[in-house]
Amino acid sequence: MMNGQVVLIGTALVLTVAGLAAIAATRNMVKVVMGIQVILLAALLVLAAAFVGAEHARPTHSLLLPAIAAAATEATGIAVLALVWERHRTVDPHKVSELKG
């Protein structure tokens, strides 16, 4: 494994742990969406590490679709959060799940 791949995989591991910690430690849905986004970006780093040193692969094209999917996921999550806030005036998932109507 090349030195660049080690750095990318190490960074992806740290980001994955940070994203999981953000999801587990908070009751705020905005932070949960941000944690999910961090995990998706870590997955993109793993894909980038796979292309380090590849002779015939075009990493720009191979990473474009996952990057667009990650951005779409974040936009959808933020849109849902905006709707939840508009309806319940809170983004605490425990309070939202307790509310009826």
N, CA, C and O atoms as CSV, one atom per row, in Angstrom:
chain,resi,resn,atom,element,x,y,z
A,1,MET,N,N,0.851,-1.173,0.000
A,1,MET,CA,C,0.000,0.000,0.000
A,1,MET,C,C,0.898,1.239,0.000
A,1,MET,O,O,1.899,1.295,0.714
A,2,MET,N,N,0.536,2.194,-0.785
A,2,MET,CA,C,1.333,3.405,-0.900
A,2,MET,C,C,1.066,4.336,0.276
A,2,MET,O,O,0.062,4.201,0.976
A,3,ASN,N,N,1.973,5.275,0.481
A,3,ASN,CA,C,1.861,6.216,1.590
A,3,ASN,C,C,0.607,7.073,1.481
A,3,ASN,O,O,-0.039,7.348,2.492
A,4,GLY,N,N,0.254,7.497,0.278
A,4,GLY,CA,C,-0.956,8.294,0.080
A,4,GLY,C,C,-2.216,7.525,0.434
A,4,GLY,O,O,-3.167,8.088,0.976
A,5,GLN,N,N,-2.218,6.238,0.127
A,5,GLN,CA,C,-3.371,5.410,0.469
A,5,GLN,C,C,-3.514,5.261,1.978
A,5,GLN,O,O,-4.630,5.263,2.496
A,6,VAL,N,N,-2.412,5.134,2.680
A,6,VAL,CA,C,-2.456,5.001,4.135
A,6,VAL,C,C,-3.052,6.258,4.753
A,6,VAL,O,O,-3.871,6.179,5.669
A,7,VAL,N,N,-2.642,7.409,4.254
A,7,VAL,CA,C,-3.167,8.667,4.778
A,7,VAL,C,C,-4.675,8.777,4.511
A,7,VAL,O,O,-5.434,9.174,5.396
A,8,LEU,N,N,-5.104,8.430,3.305
A,8,LEU,CA,C,-6.526,8.515,2.980
A,8,LEU,C,C,-7.358,7.531,3.802
A,8,LEU,O,O,-8.426,7.890,4.298
A,9,ILE,N,N,-6.883,6.300,3.949
A,9,ILE,CA,C,-7.612,5.304,4.729
A,9,ILE,C,C,-7.644,5.707,6.201
A,9,ILE,O,O,-8.678,5.565,6.854
A,10,GLY,N,N,-6.539,6.201,6.727
A,10,GLY,CA,C,-6.503,6.662,8.123
A,10,GLY,C,C,-7.457,7.809,8.371
A,10,GLY,O,O,-8.164,7.834,9.378
A,11,THR,N,N,-7.476,8.760,7.452
A,11,THR,CA,C,-8.398,9.895,7.571
A,11,THR,C,C,-9.844,9.427,7.478
A,11,THR,O,O,-10.702,9.909,8.218
A,12,ALA,N,N,-10.118,8.494,6.578
A,12,ALA,CA,C,-11.473,7.958,6.448
A,12,ALA,C,C,-11.906,7.249,7.718
A,12,ALA,O,O,-13.062,7.360,8.126
A,13,LEU,N,N,-10.995,6.524,8.346
A,13,LEU,CA,C,-11.319,5.837,9.597
A,13,LEU,C,C,-11.649,6.833,10.704
A,13,LEU,O,O,-12.615,6.656,11.446
A,14,VAL,N,N,-10.841,7.873,10.805
A,14,VAL,CA,C,-11.099,8.906,11.818
A,14,VAL,C,C,-12.440,9.591,11.558
A,14,VAL,O,O,-13.203,9.835,12.492
A,15,LEU,N,N,-12.727,9.898,10.308
A,15,LEU,CA,C,-14.002,10.536,9.974
A,15,LEU,C,C,-15.188,9.623,10.263
A,15,LEU,O,O,-16.233,10.087,10.721
A,16,THR,N,N,-15.033,8.335,9.998
A,16,THR,CA,C,-16.113,7.390,10.275
A,16,THR,C,C,-16.398,7.325,11.763
A,16,THR,O,O,-17.558,7.347,12.174
A,17,VAL,N,N,-15.357,7.245,12.569
A,17,VAL,CA,C,-15.540,7.203,14.020
A,17,VAL,C,C,-16.161,8.510,14.516
A,17,VAL,O,O,-17.045,8.491,15.372
A,18,ALA,N,N,-15.704,9.637,13.983
A,18,ALA,CA,C,-16.270,10.928,14.385
A,18,ALA,C,C,-17.740,11.039,13.994
A,18,ALA,O,O,-18.551,11.555,14.764
A,19,GLY,N,N,-18.086,10.559,12.807
A,19,GLY,CA,C,-19.481,10.590,12.377
A,19,GLY,C,C,-20.359,9.705,13.234
A,19,GLY,O,O,-21.462,10.102,13.609
A,20,LEU,N,N,-19.885,8.504,13.551
A,20,LEU,CA,C,-20.651,7.608,14.419
A,20,LEU,C,C,-20.799,8.188,15.822
A,20,LEU,O,O,-21.856,8.057,16.441
A,21,ALA,N,N,-19.748,8.825,16.323
A,21,ALA,CA,C,-19.826,9.458,17.642
A,21,ALA,C,C,-20.824,10.616,17.639
A,21,ALA,O,O,-21.566,10.801,18.603
A,22,ALA,N,N,-20.843,11.384,16.566
A,22,ALA,CA,C,-21.801,12.488,16.473
A,22,ALA,C,C,-23.231,11.975,16.455
A,22,ALA,O,O,-24.120,12.575,17.059
A,23,ILE,N,N,-23.452,10.865,15.762
A,23,ILE,CA,C,-24.799,10.291,15.704
A,23,ILE,C,C,-25.203,9.735,17.063
A,23,ILE,O,O,-26.338,9.926,17.501
A,24,ALA,N,N,-24.287,9.054,17.728
A,24,ALA,CA,C,-24.610,8.393,18.992
A,24,ALA,C,C,-24.741,9.370,20.160
A,24,ALA,O,O,-25.496,9.113,21.098
A,25,ALA,N,N,-24.022,10.474,20.113
A,25,ALA,CA,C,-23.928,11.353,21.283
A,25,ALA,C,C,-24.915,12.503,21.286
A,25,ALA,O,O,-24.932,13.280,22.241
A,26,THR,N,N,-25.721,12.640,20.279
A,26,THR,CA,C,-26.559,13.829,20.215
A,26,THR,C,C,-28.030,13.470,20.119
A,26,THR,O,O,-28.399,12.372,19.705
A,27,ARG,N,N,-28.852,14.421,20.509
A,27,ARG,CA,C,-30.291,14.296,20.357
A,27,ARG,C,C,-30.793,15.311,19.329
A,27,ARG,O,O,-31.999,15.499,19.172
A,28,ASN,N,N,-29.882,15.949,18.648
A,28,ASN,CA,C,-30.219,16.969,17.667
A,28,ASN,C,C,-30.145,16.352,16.276
A,28,ASN,O,O,-29.101,15.829,15.886
A,29,MET,N,N,-31.234,16.409,15.528
A,29,MET,CA,C,-31.266,15.776,14.211
A,29,MET,C,C,-30.342,16.454,13.210
A,29,MET,O,O,-29.884,15.808,12.267
A,30,VAL,N,N,-30.059,17.727,13.391
A,30,VAL,CA,C,-29.127,18.413,12.494
A,30,VAL,C,C,-27.742,17.782,12.628
A,30,VAL,O,O,-27.060,17.547,11.631
A,31,LYS,N,N,-27.337,17.513,13.862
A,31,LYS,CA,C,-26.033,16.886,14.081
A,31,LYS,C,C,-26.017,15.445,13.585
A,31,LYS,O,O,-24.976,14.957,13.144
A,32,VAL,N,N,-27.142,14.766,13.650
A,32,VAL,CA,C,-27.223,13.401,13.117
A,32,VAL,C,C,-27.018,13.429,11.603
A,32,VAL,O,O,-26.271,12.612,11.065
A,33,VAL,N,N,-27.672,14.359,10.917
A,33,VAL,CA,C,-27.498,14.482,9.466
A,33,VAL,C,C,-26.052,14.834,9.137
A,33,VAL,O,O,-25.495,14.322,8.166
A,34,MET,N,N,-25.447,15.697,9.930
A,34,MET,CA,C,-24.044,16.042,9.707
A,34,MET,C,C,-23.142,14.826,9.932
A,34,MET,O,O,-22.171,14.637,9.199
A,35,GLY,N,N,-23.453,14.003,10.934
A,35,GLY,CA,C,-22.680,12.789,11.174
A,35,GLY,C,C,-22.778,11.819,10.010
A,35,GLY,O,O,-21.787,11.200,9.622
A,36,ILE,N,N,-23.977,11.688,9.456
A,36,ILE,CA,C,-24.162,10.821,8.285
A,36,ILE,C,C,-23.362,11.359,7.100
A,36,ILE,O,O,-22.756,10.592,6.351
A,37,GLN,N,N,-23.364,12.655,6.938
A,37,GLN,CA,C,-22.611,13.261,5.837
A,37,GLN,C,C,-21.111,13.029,6.006
A,37,GLN,O,O,-20.410,12.776,5.027
A,38,VAL,N,N,-20.620,13.113,7.230
A,38,VAL,CA,C,-19.192,12.857,7.483
A,38,VAL,C,C,-18.844,11.414,7.129
A,38,VAL,O,O,-17.784,11.155,6.559
A,39,ILE,N,N,-19.729,10.477,7.461
A,39,ILE,CA,C,-19.486,9.073,7.121
A,39,ILE,C,C,-19.484,8.879,5.600
A,39,ILE,O,O,-18.672,8.117,5.075
A,40,LEU,N,N,-20.380,9.560,4.900
A,40,LEU,CA,C,-20.387,9.469,3.435
A,40,LEU,C,C,-19.108,10.032,2.831
A,40,LEU,O,O,-18.582,9.482,1.863
A,41,LEU,N,N,-18.609,11.115,3.391
A,41,LEU,CA,C,-17.355,11.681,2.891
A,41,LEU,C,C,-16.185,10.742,3.187
A,41,LEU,O,O,-15.239,10.665,2.403
A,42,ALA,N,N,-16.244,10.037,4.301
A,42,ALA,CA,C,-15.209,9.035,4.591
A,42,ALA,C,C,-15.237,7.925,3.546
A,42,ALA,O,O,-14.188,7.442,3.119
A,43,ALA,N,N,-16.433,7.524,3.136
A,43,ALA,CA,C,-16.540,6.510,2.088
A,43,ALA,C,C,-15.942,7.017,0.774
A,43,ALA,O,O,-15.321,6.250,0.038
A,44,LEU,N,N,-16.124,8.288,0.483
A,44,LEU,CA,C,-15.510,8.866,-0.722
A,44,LEU,C,C,-13.985,8.837,-0.623
A,44,LEU,O,O,-13.302,8.612,-1.622
A,45,LEU,N,N,-13.452,9.064,0.574
A,45,LEU,CA,C,-11.999,8.990,0.743
A,45,LEU,C,C,-11.484,7.573,0.514
A,45,LEU,O,O,-10.404,7.386,-0.046
A,46,VAL,N,N,-12.252,6.579,0.946
A,46,VAL,CA,C,-11.854,5.189,0.707
A,46,VAL,C,C,-11.849,4.905,-0.797
A,46,VAL,O,O,-10.945,4.240,-1.304
A,47,LEU,N,N,-12.857,5.408,-1.503
A,47,LEU,CA,C,-12.869,5.247,-2.959
A,47,LEU,C,C,-11.677,5.952,-3.600
A,47,LEU,O,O,-11.066,5.427,-4.531
A,48,ALA,N,N,-11.353,7.129,-3.105
A,48,ALA,CA,C,-10.201,7.854,-3.645
A,48,ALA,C,C,-8.912,7.077,-3.386
A,48,ALA,O,O,-8.019,7.049,-4.232
A,49,ALA,N,N,-8.820,6.448,-2.219
A,49,ALA,CA,C,-7.629,5.653,-1.904
A,49,ALA,C,C,-7.491,4.472,-2.855
A,49,ALA,O,O,-6.379,4.059,-3.183
A,50,ALA,N,N,-8.620,3.933,-3.295
A,50,ALA,CA,C,-8.582,2.815,-4.230
A,50,ALA,C,C,-7.993,3.228,-5.575
A,50,ALA,O,O,-7.421,2.401,-6.284
A,51,PHE,N,N,-8.130,4.501,-5.924
A,51,PHE,CA,C,-7.650,4.966,-7.220
A,51,PHE,C,C,-6.239,5.548,-7.175
A,51,PHE,O,O,-5.674,5.879,-8.217
A,52,VAL,N,N,-5.668,5.674,-5.981
A,52,VAL,CA,C,-4.301,6.202,-5.889
A,52,VAL,C,C,-3.358,5.200,-6.545
A,52,VAL,O,O,-3.306,4.034,-6.152
A,53,GLY,N,N,-2.636,5.648,-7.513
A,53,GLY,CA,C,-1.683,4.792,-8.204
A,53,GLY,C,C,-2.268,3.985,-9.350
A,53,GLY,O,O,-1.528,3.281,-10.038
A,54,ALA,N,N,-3.563,4.063,-9.574
A,54,ALA,CA,C,-4.173,3.328,-10.682
A,54,ALA,C,C,-3.790,4.006,-11.996
A,54,ALA,O,O,-3.867,5.228,-12.127
A,55,GLU,N,N,-3.384,3.203,-12.949
A,55,GLU,CA,C,-2.902,3.769,-14.207
A,55,GLU,C,C,-4.033,4.112,-15.171
A,55,GLU,O,O,-4.001,5.157,-15.821
A,56,HIS,N,N,-5.018,3.249,-15.264
A,56,HIS,CA,C,-6.047,3.437,-16.277
A,56,HIS,C,C,-7.355,4.001,-15.729
A,56,HIS,O,O,-8.251,4.340,-16.503
A,57,ALA,N,N,-7.475,4.103,-14.436
A,57,ALA,CA,C,-8.725,4.602,-13.849
A,57,ALA,C,C,-8.751,6.124,-13.881
A,57,ALA,O,O,-7.722,6.789,-13.764
A,58,ARG,N,N,-9.931,6.641,-14.040
A,58,ARG,CA,C,-10.125,8.083,-13.988
A,58,ARG,C,C,-10.872,8.405,-12.690
A,58,ARG,O,O,-12.099,8.316,-12.638
A,59,PRO,N,N,-10.131,8.776,-11.647
A,59,PRO,CA,C,-10.778,8.998,-10.355
A,59,PRO,C,C,-11.806,10.114,-10.382
A,59,PRO,O,O,-12.771,10.083,-9.618
A,60,THR,N,N,-11.614,11.102,-11.254
A,60,THR,CA,C,-12.564,12.204,-11.322
A,60,THR,C,C,-13.941,11.692,-11.714
A,60,THR,O,O,-14.943,12.065,-11.104
A,61,HIS,N,N,-13.993,10.843,-12.724
A,61,HIS,CA,C,-15.279,10.314,-13.171
A,61,HIS,C,C,-15.843,9.303,-12.183
A,61,HIS,O,O,-17.055,9.246,-11.974
A,62,SER,N,N,-14.979,8.512,-11.581
A,62,SER,CA,C,-15.435,7.469,-10.669
A,62,SER,C,C,-15.939,8.028,-9.352
A,62,SER,O,O,-16.759,7.386,-8.696
A,63,LEU,N,N,-15.482,9.191,-8.946
A,63,LEU,CA,C,-15.907,9.799,-7.683
A,63,LEU,C,C,-17.040,10.805,-7.858
A,63,LEU,O,O,-17.624,11.260,-6.875
A,64,LEU,N,N,-17.350,11.150,-9.094
A,64,LEU,CA,C,-18.370,12.162,-9.332
A,64,LEU,C,C,-19.758,11.701,-8.890
A,64,LEU,O,O,-20.455,12.440,-8.194
A,65,LEU,N,N,-20.164,10.512,-9.275
A,65,LEU,CA,C,-21.486,10.019,-8.914
A,65,LEU,C,C,-21.657,9.850,-7.400
A,65,LEU,O,O,-22.673,10.291,-6.861
A,66,PRO,N,N,-20.700,9.225,-6.688
A,66,PRO,CA,C,-20.865,9.158,-5.228
A,66,PRO,C,C,-20.878,10.526,-4.554
A,66,PRO,O,O,-21.582,10.718,-3.563
A,67,ALA,N,N,-20.110,11.475,-5.079
A,67,ALA,CA,C,-20.123,12.822,-4.501
A,67,ALA,C,C,-21.475,13.492,-4.705
A,67,ALA,O,O,-21.970,14.180,-3.813
A,68,ILE,N,N,-22.070,13.295,-5.866
A,68,ILE,CA,C,-23.400,13.846,-6.130
A,68,ILE,C,C,-24.432,13.174,-5.234
A,68,ILE,O,O,-25.331,13.835,-4.715
A,69,ALA,N,N,-24.306,11.862,-5.050
A,69,ALA,CA,C,-25.233,11.143,-4.163
A,69,ALA,C,C,-25.100,11.630,-2.726
A,69,ALA,O,O,-26.105,11.776,-2.030
A,70,ALA,N,N,-23.878,11.883,-2.274
A,70,ALA,CA,C,-23.673,12.397,-0.912
A,70,ALA,C,C,-24.298,13.781,-0.756
A,70,ALA,O,O,-24.925,14.067,0.264
A,71,ALA,N,N,-24.133,14.634,-1.754
A,71,ALA,CA,C,-24.732,15.970,-1.696
A,71,ALA,C,C,-26.258,15.894,-1.713
A,71,ALA,O,O,-26.928,16.647,-1.006
A,72,ALA,N,N,-26.803,14.990,-2.517
A,72,ALA,CA,C,-28.260,14.824,-2.571
A,72,ALA,C,C,-28.800,14.301,-1.249
A,72,ALA,O,O,-29.879,14.706,-0.814
A,73,THR,N,N,-28.056,13.403,-0.607
A,73,THR,CA,C,-28.468,12.884,0.695
A,73,THR,C,C,-28.512,13.992,1.732
A,73,THR,O,O,-29.455,14.079,2.519
A,74,GLU,N,N,-27.501,14.829,1.732
A,74,GLU,CA,C,-27.471,15.936,2.691
A,74,GLU,C,C,-28.597,16.929,2.417
A,74,GLU,O,O,-29.246,17.402,3.349
A,75,ALA,N,N,-28.830,17.242,1.164
A,75,ALA,CA,C,-29.907,18.181,0.826
A,75,ALA,C,C,-31.267,17.626,1.230
A,75,ALA,O,O,-32.113,18.367,1.729
A,76,THR,N,N,-31.484,16.333,1.019
A,76,THR,CA,C,-32.748,15.705,1.411
A,76,THR,C,C,-32.908,15.725,2.921
A,76,THR,O,O,-33.991,16.018,3.427
A,77,GLY,N,N,-31.839,15.417,3.645
A,77,GLY,CA,C,-31.895,15.444,5.103
A,77,GLY,C,C,-32.204,16.822,5.643
A,77,GLY,O,O,-32.998,16.961,6.573
A,78,ILE,N,N,-31.589,17.840,5.074
A,78,ILE,CA,C,-31.847,19.210,5.522
A,78,ILE,C,C,-33.269,19.632,5.187
A,78,ILE,O,O,-33.901,20.339,5.972
A,79,ALA,N,N,-33.790,19.207,4.027
A,79,ALA,CA,C,-35.172,19.528,3.668
A,79,ALA,C,C,-36.158,18.880,4.639
A,79,ALA,O,O,-37.141,19.500,5.044
A,80,VAL,N,N,-35.888,17.633,5.006
A,80,VAL,CA,C,-36.756,16.951,5.983
A,80,VAL,C,C,-36.677,17.652,7.330
A,80,VAL,O,O,-37.696,17.823,8.000
A,81,LEU,N,N,-35.481,18.059,7.733
A,81,LEU,CA,C,-35.334,18.779,8.998
A,81,LEU,C,C,-36.100,20.095,8.986
A,81,LEU,O,O,-36.698,20.475,9.992
A,82,ALA,N,N,-36.085,20.786,7.865
A,82,ALA,CA,C,-36.833,22.036,7.766
A,82,ALA,C,C,-38.329,21.788,7.927
A,82,ALA,O,O,-39.024,22.568,8.578
A,83,LEU,N,N,-38.824,20.708,7.339
A,83,LEU,CA,C,-40.243,20.373,7.481
A,83,LEU,C,C,-40.584,19.971,8.917
A,83,LEU,O,O,-41.636,20.344,9.438
A,84,VAL,N,N,-39.692,19.209,9.552
A,84,VAL,CA,C,-39.920,18.823,10.950
A,84,VAL,C,C,-39.928,20.059,11.836
A,84,VAL,O,O,-40.782,20.181,12.713
A,85,TRP,N,N,-38.996,20.973,11.623
A,85,TRP,CA,C,-38.934,22.202,12.420
A,85,TRP,C,C,-40.194,23.036,12.216
A,85,TRP,O,O,-40.749,23.574,13.174
A,86,GLU,N,N,-40.643,23.142,10.973
A,86,GLU,CA,C,-41.831,23.940,10.674
A,86,GLU,C,C,-43.070,23.375,11.366
A,86,GLU,O,O,-43.936,24.124,11.818
A,87,ARG,N,N,-43.143,22.059,11.442
A,87,ARG,CA,C,-44.337,21.436,12.013
A,87,ARG,C,C,-44.288,21.320,13.538
A,87,ARG,O,O,-45.299,21.541,14.204
A,88,HIS,N,N,-43.119,20.974,14.102
A,88,HIS,CA,C,-43.031,20.676,15.532
A,88,HIS,C,C,-42.237,21.696,16.338
A,88,HIS,O,O,-42.274,21.650,17.568
A,89,ARG,N,N,-41.534,22.595,15.707
A,89,ARG,CA,C,-40.689,23.603,16.355
A,89,ARG,C,C,-39.607,22.989,17.245
A,89,ARG,O,O,-39.209,23.590,18.243
A,90,THR,N,N,-39.138,21.807,16.890
A,90,THR,CA,C,-38.025,21.156,17.565
A,90,THR,C,C,-37.352,20.196,16.596
A,90,THR,O,O,-37.977,19.696,15.660
A,91,VAL,N,N,-36.061,19.944,16.836
A,91,VAL,CA,C,-35.348,18.954,16.036
A,91,VAL,C,C,-34.813,17.840,16.920
A,91,VAL,O,O,-33.932,17.089,16.501
A,92,ASP,N,N,-35.328,17.721,18.132
A,92,ASP,CA,C,-34.976,16.627,19.026
A,92,ASP,C,C,-35.769,15.394,18.594
A,92,ASP,O,O,-36.997,15.402,18.674
A,93,PRO,N,N,-35.091,14.333,18.138
A,93,PRO,CA,C,-35.840,13.185,17.609
A,93,PRO,C,C,-36.733,12.516,18.645
A,93,PRO,O,O,-37.766,11.951,18.286
A,94,HIS,N,N,-36.362,12.566,19.921
A,94,HIS,CA,C,-37.192,11.950,20.954
A,94,HIS,C,C,-38.479,12.731,21.164
A,94,HIS,O,O,-39.540,12.139,21.365
A,95,LYS,N,N,-38.394,14.046,21.118
A,95,LYS,CA,C,-39.612,14.867,21.274
A,95,LYS,C,C,-40.502,14.760,20.050
A,95,LYS,O,O,-41.726,14.719,20.175
A,96,VAL,N,N,-39.903,14.715,18.872
A,96,VAL,CA,C,-40.680,14.625,17.638
A,96,VAL,C,C,-41.409,13.305,17.581
A,96,VAL,O,O,-42.556,13.258,17.138
A,97,SER,N,N,-40.774,12.220,18.021
A,97,SER,CA,C,-41.425,10.914,17.968
A,97,SER,C,C,-42.554,10.799,18.995
A,97,SER,O,O,-43.453,9.975,18.828
A,98,GLU,N,N,-42.519,11.616,20.055
A,98,GLU,CA,C,-43.562,11.595,21.067
A,98,GLU,C,C,-44.789,12.412,20.648
A,98,GLU,O,O,-45.896,12.163,21.124
A,99,LEU,N,N,-44.589,13.379,19.763
A,99,LEU,CA,C,-45.677,14.250,19.352
A,99,LEU,C,C,-46.584,13.528,18.369
A,99,LEU,O,O,-46.114,12.782,17.509
A,100,LYS,N,N,-47.849,13.746,18.496
A,100,LYS,CA,C,-48.834,13.150,17.571
A,100,LYS,C,C,-49.389,14.253,16.692
A,100,LYS,O,O,-49.505,15.405,17.111
A,101,GLY,N,N,-49.736,13.879,15.443
A,101,GLY,CA,C,-50.403,14.832,14.574
A,101,GLY,C,C,-49.564,15.531,13.627
A,101,GLY,O,O,-50.056,16.355,12.856
